[in-house]
Amino acid sequence: MKVFSPSAQIQHLLDKEDQSAAKSSAKTPLLEGVGERNVTLLRDDLGRVEVILSAAPVTSLVLSGGGAKGIAFSGVVQALEQAGKLQGIQLACGSSAGAISAALIASGMGAAAFDKLSDSIDLPSLLNSKDAVTAWMQDASATLGKLIGRLPGPVGNVSQLLVTLLPRLQTEACPLEELIRNESRRSLLAHIAQSPRETRPAEVMKIADKLSAGGAPTFGDLEVLNRHIPAIKQLSITGTGMFAGRPQLVVFNASLTPQMDIARAAHISGSLPVVFKSPVEQGHGFQAAGEITAFKDGGLLLNTPAPGVVQKVFADSPLNKPEALIVKFESSVSETPARSGSFLSSVADRVIGVEHSAAEAFQEKKLEAFADQIVTLPLKTEKGDFRGLLGGTVNFTMQDEQKQHLQAKACQAVETHLERRSTALGHHAFQSLHDAVLAMDDQLLASVQSALQKDPAAADVLTFRSNAQQALQVLDEAITEANQTHDTLLFTPQILSALRNLDALVRRPEQVDWLGGRLNVADQRNFQQLLQMAARQIAGGAPPVSKVIVGAVAQMGARDIAMKADNFTREVIYPSLFRPGQPGANVELLQRTAQDLAWATTPTEFNRVLGTLGDSYKARNKPWDKASGSTTVEMARAWRIPVKLPGH
């Protein structure tokens, strides 16, 4: 593996700058290769600043669904561990087969243990029935399948697969779920045992005692243990819930389902249609009282559950884009995503009961923003073509030699990706050093602050950042105190004083924007509560109590519109695009609507785009032009946001 030399690469960049000096003003380096991300700052004669830095460390691992192709994930874990990246991952996300592997990785399983488990698993036996007689017959069919598999060529392979798999169709896969539960419990207890019992925090001891008594690891357990043991990750797993017959994406995690057994969630996510019987769940917080929900494979609605695809993410700045390793499998279909549905795709969707084609197209569109974080595992190799359904997804009789081959190919692909990302440099232009420093998150700023303090031009913005951090902490404490002394949040004297201090810090409009962004951070519940209260008062005509609050509320409103636009695109536009018989005019209209919604920032703009969609949408498969009783038109009207007119 190549060793990255920041100084050499920066010097090369500076040499190129010298060569083009005749065309642009010269740039002076303020920093060169500083900190973990090798930050370089170049300033030109007009005060404009270019920030050059490497990608952030990988903190999320995303494993796509792929059925039996998931055997290759062992190579992914090996490459991460060899590169020293596995320990730094904070979140493991997975769908379908990826969910099963993500659950084990999140439990702290290292490369050697993961590889040993992967190689020793007899996949068909994990689909056996709980009934002893039925299980015996299923094992007998697997033995017969091995004999038939000796037939030459594809005939033997396909025949073995069918003889082995057919007796196991509609399996409840209890052995699979039990394996995940036992292995994750064993791994967690091994990590906890590495610290002396007397030094363990009480919350860790509570989990250890539960697991030692045979309890199942939960999403909440992983969240707690992640705070104390770096090898253990937080976990996010997808499922396709059928609510009143309508499929909905459910993301199991510590926020939504803290008490849920991670093995159960992995089983739900990996429930391949036809092969698995649909698991049912009851009693979760997202369900109505007494509601029973059937689930299908999580990959049907989201096969590559990258955090920015699951839910729209609002990055503070391009400098702070989180880094994930997004693992996909080589596909046998065209790389060009379909713009609309076809007869075959609509038939397939009807068979599985989910609008999979639309969901897949939406996913691929969203993943375009993360193209530099995606690694594709090769499946068409000299050992065979494992891309398809029979050859890959349901190939539960894969030979050991083939498994080892796919794992080695996966390891090589991830190694190449990590090496490329380690040497990649991002270039970002700012109008001033002040703007560049505001764009840095706390961790990045801390890595370069001592070097920046030598530049007088950075003094004001560094002072602002320091004072603002203290003022935000005072505001947070004031909100906590107000919640403890009042039933509902009010603008107490302490909160008003903290807001006045924030206002007093502001000297430039961009500082208002920066503070607004800090108040809108998703995991800051106190600030979110404050903004909700302030938004209600502003909407009611009350005079604003703070210019910072006014700016933050405006940002909150714009983010809310962006979330609504994203959800409408997912729930309405893409399903409409993939309905059979959609005329070309509607395809163009729907694509344009998605683009226009992405730029909407106010309720009025949002409603205008939906109004255009409703007025221009044409009938499908009808001799007349105007759509009547159209689901798309009805949804466009239903999603409109009520707007309060001035003076009312």
C-alpha positions as CSV (number, residue, x, y, z in Angstrom):
1,M,0.0,0.0,0.0
2,K,1.3,3.5,-0.9
3,V,2.2,5.8,1.9
4,F,0.6,9.2,1.6
5,S,3.0,12.1,1.8
6,P,1.0,15.3,2.4
7,S,4.0,17.6,1.9
8,A,4.9,16.1,-1.4
9,Q,1.3,16.3,-2.7
10,I,0.9,19.8,-1.4
11,Q,4.2,20.9,-3.1
12,H,2.9,19.4,-6.3
13,L,-0.2,21.5,-6.0
14,L,1.8,24.6,-5.3
15,D,4.0,23.9,-8.3
16,K,0.8,23.8,-10.4
17,E,-0.3,27.1,-8.9
18,D,3.0,28.7,-9.8
19,Q,2.6,27.5,-13.4
20,S,-0.8,29.2,-13.7
21,A,0.2,32.4,-11.9
22,A,-0.2,34.4,-15.1
23,K,-3.9,33.5,-15.2
24,S,-4.8,34.0,-11.5
25,S,-3.5,35.7,-8.5
26,A,-0.7,33.9,-6.5
27,K,-1.7,31.9,-3.4
28,T,0.2,31.9,-0.2
29,P,0.1,28.8,2.1
30,L,-1.3,29.5,5.5
31,L,-1.2,25.9,6.6
32,E,0.4,22.9,4.9
33,G,-0.6,19.3,5.7
34,V,-1.8,20.0,9.2
35,G,-3.8,17.5,11.4
36,E,-5.4,14.1,10.8
37,R,-6.9,15.3,7.5
38,N,-3.7,17.0,6.2
39,V,-5.4,20.4,6.0
40,T,-3.8,23.0,3.7
41,L,-5.0,26.6,3.4
42,L,-4.0,28.8,0.5
43,R,-4.9,32.5,0.4
44,D,-4.7,34.7,-2.7
45,D,-4.0,38.4,-3.0
46,L,-7.8,39.2,-2.7
47,G,-8.1,37.3,0.6
48,R,-9.9,34.4,-0.9
49,V,-9.0,31.0,0.7
50,E,-8.9,27.5,-0.7
51,V,-9.1,24.7,1.7
52,I,-7.5,21.4,0.6
53,L,-7.9,18.3,2.8
54,S,-8.2,14.6,2.8
55,A,-11.5,12.7,3.4
56,A,-12.7,12.3,7.0
57,P,-12.1,9.0,8.7
58,V,-14.6,6.2,7.9
59,T,-17.2,6.2,10.7
60,S,-20.1,4.3,9.1
61,L,-20.2,0.9,7.4
62,V,-23.1,0.2,5.0
63,L,-23.7,-3.4,3.9
64,S,-26.1,-4.0,1.0
65,G,-28.4,-6.9,0.7
66,G,-27.5,-9.8,-1.6
67,G,-28.6,-13.1,-0.1
68,A,-25.9,-15.7,-0.3
69,K,-23.6,-13.2,-1.9
70,G,-23.1,-11.8,1.6
71,I,-20.5,-14.5,2.1
72,A,-18.1,-12.0,0.6
73,F,-18.5,-9.6,3.6
74,S,-15.8,-11.5,5.4
75,G,-13.3,-9.9,3.0
76,V,-14.7,-6.5,3.7
77,V,-14.1,-6.9,7.4
78,Q,-10.6,-8.3,6.8
79,A,-9.6,-5.3,4.7
80,L,-11.0,-2.8,7.3
81,E,-9.1,-4.5,10.1
82,Q,-5.8,-4.7,8.2
83,A,-6.1,-1.0,7.3
84,G,-6.8,-0.1,11.0
85,K,-10.2,1.3,10.1
86,L,-12.5,-1.2,11.8
87,Q,-12.0,0.3,15.3
88,G,-13.0,3.8,14.1
89,I,-16.4,2.7,12.7
90,Q,-19.2,4.0,15.0
91,L,-22.3,2.8,13.1
92,A,-23.0,-0.4,11.1
93,C,-25.9,-0.4,8.8
94,G,-27.4,-3.3,6.8
95,S,-30.2,-4.6,4.7
96,S,-31.2,-8.2,4.1
97,A,-27.9,-10.3,4.2
98,G,-26.1,-7.1,5.0
99,A,-28.2,-6.7,8.2
100,I,-27.1,-10.2,9.4
101,S,-23.4,-9.3,8.9
102,A,-23.9,-5.8,10.4
103,A,-25.4,-7.2,13.6
104,L,-22.3,-9.4,14.1
105,I,-19.8,-6.6,13.2
106,A,-21.7,-4.2,15.5
107,S,-21.3,-6.7,18.3
108,G,-17.5,-6.3,18.1
109,M,-16.7,-9.4,16.0
110,G,-13.2,-9.1,14.5
111,A,-12.0,-10.2,11.1
112,A,-10.7,-13.7,12.2
113,A,-13.8,-14.6,14.1
114,F,-16.1,-13.3,11.4
115,D,-14.2,-15.2,8.7
116,K,-14.3,-18.4,10.7
117,L,-18.0,-18.1,11.3
118,S,-18.7,-17.3,7.6
119,D,-16.7,-20.3,6.4
120,S,-18.2,-22.7,8.9
121,I,-21.8,-21.8,8.3
122,D,-24.0,-24.4,6.5
123,L,-26.5,-22.0,5.0
124,P,-29.2,-24.6,4.2
125,S,-29.3,-25.9,7.7
126,L,-30.0,-22.4,9.1
127,L,-33.3,-22.5,7.2
128,N,-34.4,-25.8,8.8
129,S,-37.7,-26.2,10.5
130,K,-38.1,-26.3,14.3
131,D,-40.0,-29.6,13.8
132,A,-37.5,-32.5,14.1
133,V,-39.1,-34.7,11.5
134,T,-39.3,-31.9,8.9
135,A,-35.7,-30.8,9.7
136,W,-34.5,-34.5,9.1
137,M,-36.3,-34.5,5.7
138,Q,-34.7,-31.1,4.9
139,D,-31.2,-32.4,5.8
140,A,-31.9,-35.5,3.7
141,S,-32.7,-33.3,0.7
142,A,-29.5,-31.4,1.2
143,T,-27.5,-34.7,1.2
144,L,-29.3,-35.8,-2.0
145,G,-28.6,-32.4,-3.5
146,K,-24.9,-32.8,-2.9
147,L,-25.0,-36.1,-4.9
148,I,-26.9,-34.5,-7.7
149,G,-24.5,-31.6,-7.7
150,R,-21.8,-33.9,-9.0
151,L,-23.5,-33.8,-12.4
152,P,-21.3,-31.8,-14.8
153,G,-21.8,-28.1,-15.6
154,P,-24.7,-25.8,-14.6
155,V,-27.2,-28.7,-14.6
156,G,-25.5,-30.1,-11.4
157,N,-25.3,-26.7,-9.7
158,V,-28.9,-25.7,-10.4
159,S,-30.3,-29.1,-9.6
160,Q,-28.5,-29.2,-6.2
161,L,-29.8,-25.8,-5.4
162,L,-33.4,-26.6,-6.2
163,V,-33.3,-30.0,-4.4
164,T,-31.8,-28.3,-1.3
165,L,-33.9,-25.2,-1.3
166,L,-37.4,-26.3,-2.3
167,P,-38.1,-28.2,0.9
168,R,-37.2,-25.1,2.9
169,L,-39.4,-22.6,1.2
170,Q,-41.4,-20.4,3.5
171,T,-39.0,-21.2,6.3
172,E,-39.2,-19.4,9.7
173,A,-35.4,-19.6,9.8
174,C,-35.3,-20.1,13.6
175,P,-31.7,-21.6,13.5
176,L,-30.5,-18.5,11.7
177,E,-31.9,-16.1,14.2
178,E,-30.6,-18.2,17.1
179,L,-27.1,-18.2,15.6
180,I,-27.0,-14.4,15.3
181,R,-28.2,-14.0,18.9
182,N,-25.7,-16.4,20.3
183,E,-22.7,-15.2,18.4
184,S,-23.4,-11.5,19.0
185,R,-23.9,-12.3,22.8
186,R,-20.7,-14.2,22.9
187,S,-18.8,-11.4,21.2
188,L,-20.2,-8.7,23.5
189,L,-19.4,-10.6,26.6
190,A,-15.9,-11.2,25.5
191,H,-15.3,-7.5,25.0
192,I,-16.9,-6.6,28.3
193,A,-14.7,-9.2,30.1
194,Q,-11.5,-7.5,28.9
195,S,-12.0,-4.8,31.6
196,P,-11.9,-5.6,35.3
197,R,-15.4,-6.1,36.8
198,E,-14.8,-3.5,39.5
199,T,-14.0,-0.7,37.0
200,R,-17.0,-1.3,34.7
201,P,-19.7,1.4,34.6
202,A,-23.0,0.4,36.2
203,E,-24.8,0.5,32.8
204,V,-22.2,-1.9,31.4
205,M,-22.6,-4.2,34.3
206,K,-26.3,-4.3,33.9
207,I,-26.0,-5.3,30.3
208,A,-23.3,-7.9,31.1
209,D,-25.5,-9.5,33.8
210,K,-28.4,-9.7,31.4
211,L,-26.4,-11.3,28.6
212,S,-24.7,-13.7,31.0
213,A,-28.2,-14.9,32.0
214,G,-29.0,-15.6,28.4
215,G,-30.7,-12.4,27.5
216,A,-30.7,-11.1,23.9
217,P,-28.5,-8.2,22.8
218,T,-30.6,-5.1,21.9
219,F,-30.1,-2.0,19.9
220,G,-30.1,0.0,23.2
221,D,-27.4,-2.3,24.6
222,L,-25.1,-1.6,21.6
223,E,-25.6,2.2,21.9
224,V,-24.6,2.0,25.6
225,L,-21.6,-0.3,25.0
226,N,-20.4,1.8,22.1
227,R,-19.8,4.7,24.5
228,H,-17.3,2.6,26.5
229,I,-15.9,-0.1,24.1
230,P,-14.7,1.2,20.6
231,A,-15.0,-2.3,19.0
232,I,-18.7,-2.3,19.6
233,K,-20.8,-0.2,17.1
234,Q,-24.3,1.3,17.0
235,L,-26.5,-0.6,14.6
236,S,-29.2,0.3,12.0
237,I,-31.2,-2.4,10.2
238,T,-34.0,-2.0,7.6
239,G,-37.3,-3.9,7.4
240,T,-40.3,-3.6,5.0
241,G,-43.4,-3.4,7.2
242,M,-46.8,-4.1,5.7
243,F,-49.2,-1.6,7.3
244,A,-52.8,-2.1,6.2
245,G,-51.4,-3.9,3.2
246,R,-49.2,-0.9,2.3
247,P,-45.4,-1.3,2.5
248,Q,-43.5,1.1,4.6
249,L,-39.7,1.3,5.3
250,V,-38.9,0.7,9.0
251,V,-35.4,1.4,10.3
252,F,-34.7,-0.5,13.5
253,N,-32.2,1.3,15.6
254,A,-31.5,2.5,19.2
255,S,-33.8,5.5,18.7
256,L,-36.9,3.7,17.3
257,T,-36.6,0.2,18.9
258,P,-34.0,0.4,21.8
259,Q,-35.4,-2.8,23.4
260,M,-35.6,-4.9,20.2
261,D,-33.5,-8.1,19.9
262,I,-30.9,-7.3,17.1
263,A,-31.1,-11.0,16.0
264,R,-34.8,-10.7,15.4
265,A,-34.3,-7.5,13.4
266,A,-31.6,-9.1,11.3
267,H,-33.9,-12.1,10.6
268,I,-36.7,-9.7,9.6
269,S,-34.4,-7.8,7.3
270,G,-33.1,-11.0,5.7
271,S,-36.5,-12.5,5.0
272,L,-36.2,-13.1,1.2
273,P,-39.6,-13.2,-0.5
274,V,-40.8,-16.8,-1.2
275,V,-37.8,-18.3,0.6
276,F,-38.8,-17.0,4.1
277,K,-42.1,-16.8,5.8
278,S,-43.0,-13.2,6.6
279,P,-42.1,-12.5,10.3
280,V,-44.7,-10.7,12.4
281,E,-44.2,-8.2,15.1
282,Q,-46.3,-6.6,17.8
283,G,-45.8,-4.2,20.7
284,H,-43.3,-1.8,19.2
285,G,-43.5,2.0,19.7
286,F,-44.2,2.6,16.1
287,Q,-47.2,0.3,16.1
288,A,-50.7,1.1,17.3
289,A,-51.9,-0.7,20.4
290,G,-52.6,-4.4,19.6
291,E,-51.4,-3.9,16.0
292,I,-49.8,-6.9,14.4
293,T,-47.4,-6.1,11.5
294,A,-46.0,-8.6,8.9
295,F,-42.6,-7.8,7.6
296,K,-40.7,-8.5,4.4
297,D,-37.1,-8.3,3.4
298,G,-35.6,-4.9,4.2
299,G,-33.8,-4.7,0.9
300,L,-37.1,-4.5,-1.0
301,L,-37.5,-0.8,-0.1
302,L,-33.9,0.1,0.6
303,N,-31.1,-2.4,-0.3
304,T,-28.2,0.0,0.4
305,P,-29.1,1.8,3.7
306,A,-26.6,4.6,3.7
307,P,-27.5,7.2,6.4
308,G,-28.0,9.9,3.8
309,V,-30.3,7.7,1.8
310,V,-32.5,6.6,4.7
311,Q,-33.1,10.2,5.7
312,K,-32.0,13.5,4.3
313,V,-28.9,14.7,6.0
314,F,-28.1,18.4,6.4
315,A,-24.3,18.8,6.3
316,D,-23.0,22.0,8.0
317,S,-20.5,22.4,5.2
318,P,-18.7,20.5,2.5
319,L,-15.7,20.3,4.8
320,N,-17.7,18.2,7.3
321,K,-19.2,15.5,5.0
322,P,-19.2,12.3,7.1
323,E,-17.3,9.4,5.5
324,A,-18.9,6.0,5.1
325,L,-17.8,2.7,3.4
326,I,-20.8,1.8,1.3
327,V,-20.6,-1.8,0.1
328,K,-22.6,-2.9,-3.0
329,F,-22.5,-5.9,-5.2
330,E,-21.7,-6.0,-8.9
331,S,-25.0,-6.1,-10.8
332,S,-26.0,-8.0,-13.9
333,V,-28.3,-5.2,-15.1
334,S,-27.4,-2.0,-16.9
335,E,-25.5,0.6,-15.0
336,T,-27.8,3.3,-16.4
337,P,-30.8,3.6,-14.0
338,A,-34.3,3.3,-15.5
339,R,-36.2,6.6,-15.7
340,S,-39.6,4.9,-15.6
341,G,-41.2,1.5,-15.2
342,S,-41.8,-1.3,-17.6
343,F,-44.3,-4.2,-18.0
344,L,-41.9,-6.6,-16.5
345,S,-41.0,-4.4,-13.5
346,S,-44.6,-3.9,-12.7
347,V,-45.3,-7.6,-12.8
348,A,-42.3,-8.3,-10.5
349,D,-43.6,-5.6,-8.1
350,R,-47.0,-7.2,-8.0
351,V,-45.6,-10.6,-7.3
352,I,-43.6,-9.4,-4.2
353,G,-46.3,-6.9,-3.1
354,V,-43.8,-4.0,-2.9
355,E,-43.0,-1.1,-5.3
356,H,-39.4,-2.3,-5.5
357,S,-38.6,-0.9,-8.9
358,A,-39.4,2.7,-7.8
359,A,-37.7,2.3,-4.4
360,E,-34.5,1.0,-6.2
361,A,-34.5,3.9,-8.6
362,F,-34.9,6.4,-5.8
363,Q,-32.1,4.8,-3.9
364,E,-29.7,4.9,-6.8
365,K,-30.5,8.6,-7.4
366,K,-29.8,9.4,-3.8
367,L,-26.6,7.3,-3.8
368,E,-25.2,9.5,-6.6
369,A,-24.2,12.0,-3.9
370,F,-22.1,9.3,-2.2
371,A,-20.4,7.9,-5.3
372,D,-16.9,8.5,-3.9
373,Q,-17.7,6.4,-0.8
374,I,-19.1,3.3,-2.7
375,V,-17.1,0.2,-3.3
376,T,-18.6,-2.5,-5.6
377,L,-17.7,-6.1,-4.8
378,P,-16.9,-8.1,-8.0
379,L,-19.1,-11.1,-8.6
380,K,-18.3,-12.0,-12.2
381,T,-14.9,-13.6,-12.0
382,E,-12.8,-16.4,-13.4
383,K,-14.5,-18.7,-10.9
384,G,-18.0,-18.0,-12.3
385,D,-20.8,-15.5,-12.5
386,F,-22.4,-14.9,-9.1
387,R,-24.4,-11.8,-10.0
388,G,-27.8,-13.3,-10.7
389,L,-30.6,-14.9,-8.6
390,L,-29.8,-18.6,-8.9
391,G,-26.0,-18.1,-9.2
392,G,-25.7,-15.6,-6.4
393,T,-28.7,-14.5,-4.3
394,V,-30.1,-17.9,-3.4
395,N,-27.0,-19.9,-4.1
396,F,-27.0,-21.4,-0.6
397,T,-25.0,-24.4,-1.9
398,M,-21.9,-22.4,-2.9
399,Q,-18.7,-24.4,-2.8
400,D,-16.0,-23.5,-0.2
401,E,-13.5,-22.6,-3.0
402,Q,-16.0,-20.2,-4.4
403,K,-16.6,-18.6,-1.0
404,Q,-12.9,-18.0,-0.4
405,H,-12.5,-16.6,-3.9
406,L,-15.3,-14.0,-3.4
407,Q,-14.0,-13.1,0.0
408,A,-10.5,-12.5,-1.5
409,K,-11.9,-10.4,-4.3
410,A,-13.9,-8.4,-1.8
411,C,-10.9,-7.8,0.4
412,Q,-8.9,-6.6,-2.6
413,A,-11.7,-4.3,-3.8
414,V,-12.0,-2.6,-0.3
415,E,-8.2,-2.3,0.0
416,T,-8.0,-0.5,-3.3
417,H,-10.9,1.8,-2.3
418,L,-9.4,2.7,1.0
419,E,-6.0,3.4,-0.5
420,R,-7.6,5.7,-3.1
421,R,-9.6,7.5,-0.5
422,S,-6.5,8.0,1.7
423,T,-4.8,9.9,-1.1
424,A,-7.8,11.8,-2.4
425,L,-7.9,15.5,-1.7
426,G,-11.0,17.8,-1.6
427,H,-10.7,21.4,-2.8
428,H,-13.1,24.0,-1.4
429,A,-13.1,27.7,-2.1
430,F,-14.2,30.4,0.3
431,Q,-14.4,34.2,0.0
432,S,-12.3,34.8,3.2
433,L,-10.4,33.0,5.9
434,H,-13.3,33.9,8.2
435,D,-15.7,31.9,6.0
436,A,-13.3,29.0,5.8
437,V,-13.0,28.8,9.6
438,L,-16.8,29.0,10.1
439,A,-17.1,26.0,7.7
440,M,-15.0,23.8,10.0
441,D,-16.6,21.6,12.5
442,D,-15.2,21.5,16.1
443,Q,-12.9,18.5,15.5
444,L,-11.4,19.9,12.3
445,L,-10.9,23.4,13.9
446,A,-9.2,21.9,16.9
447,S,-6.7,20.1,14.7
448,V,-5.6,23.4,13.0
449,Q,-6.4,26.0,15.6
450,S,-2.8,26.3,17.0
451,A,-1.5,26.9,13.6
452,L,-4.2,29.4,12.7
453,Q,-3.6,31.4,15.8
454,K,-0.3,32.6,14.2
455,D,-2.3,34.5,11.5
456,P,-3.7,37.8,12.7
457,A,-6.5,37.5,10.1
458,A,-7.9,34.5,12.0
459,A,-8.1,36.2,15.4
460,D,-11.7,37.6,15.1
461,V,-13.3,34.3,13.9
462,L,-11.4,32.2,16.4
463,T,-12.6,34.5,19.2
464,F,-16.1,34.3,17.8
465,R,-16.1,30.5,17.7
466,S,-14.8,30.2,21.2
467,N,-17.3,32.7,22.7
468,A,-20.2,31.3,20.7
469,Q,-19.4,27.8,22.0
470,Q,-19.5,29.0,25.6
471,A,-22.7,31.0,25.0
472,L,-24.5,28.0,23.4
473,Q,-23.6,25.9,26.4
474,V,-25.1,28.6,28.7
475,L,-28.2,28.6,26.6
476,D,-28.4,24.8,26.8
477,E,-28.2,24.9,30.5
478,A,-30.8,27.6,30.8
479,I,-33.3,25.4,28.7
480,T,-32.6,22.4,31.0
481,E,-33.3,24.5,34.1
482,A,-36.5,25.9,32.5
483,N,-37.7,22.4,31.8
484,Q,-37.1,21.4,35.3
485,T,-39.1,24.3,36.8
486,H,-42.0,24.6,34.3
487,D,-44.4,22.2,32.8
488,T,-43.9,23.8,29.3
489,L,-40.9,25.6,28.0
490,L,-41.0,29.4,28.4
491,F,-38.7,32.3,27.6
492,T,-37.3,32.5,31.1
493,P,-35.0,35.4,32.2
494,Q,-32.1,33.0,32.0
495,I,-32.9,31.9,28.4
496,L,-33.5,35.5,27.3
497,S,-30.2,36.5,28.8
498,A,-28.4,33.7,27.0
499,L,-30.0,34.8,23.7
500,R,-29.0,38.4,24.2
501,N,-25.4,37.2,24.7
502,L,-25.6,35.3,21.4
503,D,-27.0,38.3,19.6
504,A,-24.1,40.5,21.0
505,L,-21.5,38.2,19.5
506,V,-22.8,38.6,16.0
507,R,-20.9,41.0,13.7
508,R,-21.7,39.5,10.3
509,P,-24.7,37.9,8.6
510,E,-22.8,34.6,8.1
511,Q,-22.3,34.4,11.9
512,V,-26.1,34.4,12.3
513,D,-26.3,31.6,9.8
514,W,-23.6,29.7,11.6
515,L,-25.4,30.0,14.9
516,G,-28.6,29.0,13.3
517,G,-27.0,25.9,12.0
518,R,-25.7,25.0,15.5
519,L,-29.2,25.5,17.0
520,N,-30.6,23.2,14.3
521,V,-28.3,20.2,14.9
522,A,-30.6,17.2,15.0
523,D,-29.3,15.6,18.3
524,Q,-29.6,18.8,20.3
525,R,-33.0,18.3,21.8
526,N,-33.0,21.4,24.0
527,F,-32.3,23.6,21.0
528,Q,-34.9,21.9,18.9
529,Q,-37.5,22.4,21.6
530,L,-36.6,26.1,21.9
531,L,-36.9,26.6,18.1
532,Q,-40.3,24.9,18.0
533,M,-41.6,27.2,20.8
534,A,-40.1,30.3,19.1
535,A,-41.6,29.3,15.7
536,R,-45.1,29.1,17.3
537,Q,-44.7,32.5,18.8
538,I,-43.4,34.1,15.5
539,A,-46.3,32.5,13.6
540,G,-48.7,33.9,16.1
541,G,-47.4,37.4,15.5
542,A,-45.3,37.9,18.6
543,P,-42.3,40.2,18.3
544,P,-39.0,38.3,17.8
545,V,-36.9,37.9,21.0
546,S,-33.6,37.5,19.2
547,K,-32.2,37.9,15.7
548,V,-30.3,34.6,16.1
549,I,-33.5,32.8,16.9
550,V,-35.3,34.4,13.9
551,G,-32.5,33.1,11.7
552,A,-32.5,29.7,13.3
553,V,-36.3,29.4,12.9
554,A,-36.0,30.3,9.2
555,Q,-33.3,27.6,8.8
556,M,-35.6,25.1,10.6
557,G,-38.4,26.0,8.2
558,A,-36.2,25.5,5.1
559,R,-35.0,22.1,6.4
560,D,-38.6,21.1,7.1
561,I,-39.5,21.9,3.4
562,A,-36.5,20.0,2.2
563,M,-37.6,17.0,4.3
564,K,-41.1,17.2,2.9
565,A,-39.8,17.5,-0.6
566,D,-37.6,14.4,-0.1
567,N,-40.5,12.4,1.3
568,F,-42.9,13.4,-1.5
569,T,-40.3,12.4,-4.1
570,R,-39.9,9.0,-2.4
571,E,-43.5,8.3,-1.6
572,V,-45.3,9.9,-4.7
573,I,-43.1,10.8,-7.6
574,Y,-41.0,7.6,-8.0
575,P,-43.9,5.2,-7.5
576,S,-45.8,7.3,-10.1
577,L,-42.8,7.1,-12.5
578,F,-42.8,3.3,-12.4
579,R,-46.5,2.7,-12.9
580,P,-47.2,0.8,-16.2
581,G,-48.3,2.9,-19.2
582,Q,-46.9,6.2,-17.9
583,P,-46.7,8.5,-21.0
584,G,-43.5,10.3,-21.8
585,A,-45.0,13.7,-21.0
586,N,-45.7,12.5,-17.4
587,V,-42.2,11.1,-17.1
588,E,-40.7,14.4,-18.0
589,L,-43.2,16.2,-15.7
590,L,-42.4,14.0,-12.7
591,Q,-38.7,14.3,-13.2
592,R,-38.9,18.1,-13.5
593,T,-41.1,18.1,-10.3
594,A,-38.5,16.2,-8.4
595,Q,-35.8,18.8,-9.5
596,D,-38.0,21.8,-8.6
597,L,-38.9,20.4,-5.2
598,A,-35.2,20.1,-4.4
599,W,-34.9,23.9,-4.8
600,A,-38.0,24.8,-2.8
601,T,-37.3,26.5,0.5
602,T,-40.7,27.9,1.5
603,P,-44.3,26.5,1.8
604,T,-45.3,28.8,-1.1
605,E,-42.6,27.4,-3.4
606,F,-43.4,23.9,-2.4
607,N,-47.1,24.3,-3.0
608,R,-46.5,26.0,-6.4
609,V,-44.5,22.9,-7.6
610,L,-47.2,20.5,-6.5
611,G,-49.9,22.7,-8.1
612,T,-48.0,22.5,-11.4
613,L,-47.9,18.7,-11.1
614,G,-51.6,18.4,-10.4
615,D,-52.6,20.7,-13.2
616,S,-50.3,19.2,-15.9
617,Y,-50.5,15.5,-15.1
618,K,-52.1,13.5,-17.9
619,A,-54.2,10.3,-17.9
620,R,-52.4,6.9,-18.2
621,N,-53.7,4.2,-20.6
622,K,-56.7,6.4,-21.5
623,P,-57.9,7.9,-24.8
624,W,-58.5,11.2,-23.1
625,D,-55.8,13.6,-21.9
626,K,-57.0,14.9,-18.6
627,A,-56.4,12.7,-15.5
628,S,-59.4,12.1,-13.4
629,G,-59.3,10.2,-10.1
630,S,-55.5,10.0,-10.4
631,T,-53.6,8.9,-7.3
632,T,-50.7,11.2,-8.2
633,V,-53.0,14.3,-8.6
634,E,-54.8,13.5,-5.3
635,M,-51.5,13.1,-3.5
636,A,-50.2,16.4,-4.9
637,R,-53.2,18.1,-3.5
638,A,-53.1,16.3,-0.1
639,W,-49.4,17.1,0.5
640,R,-49.9,20.9,0.1
641,I,-48.9,22.9,3.1
642,P,-51.4,25.3,4.7
643,V,-50.1,28.8,4.3
644,K,-51.4,31.6,6.6
645,L,-52.1,34.7,4.5
646,P,-50.8,38.1,5.8
647,G,-53.3,39.8,8.1
648,H,-55.2,36.6,9.0
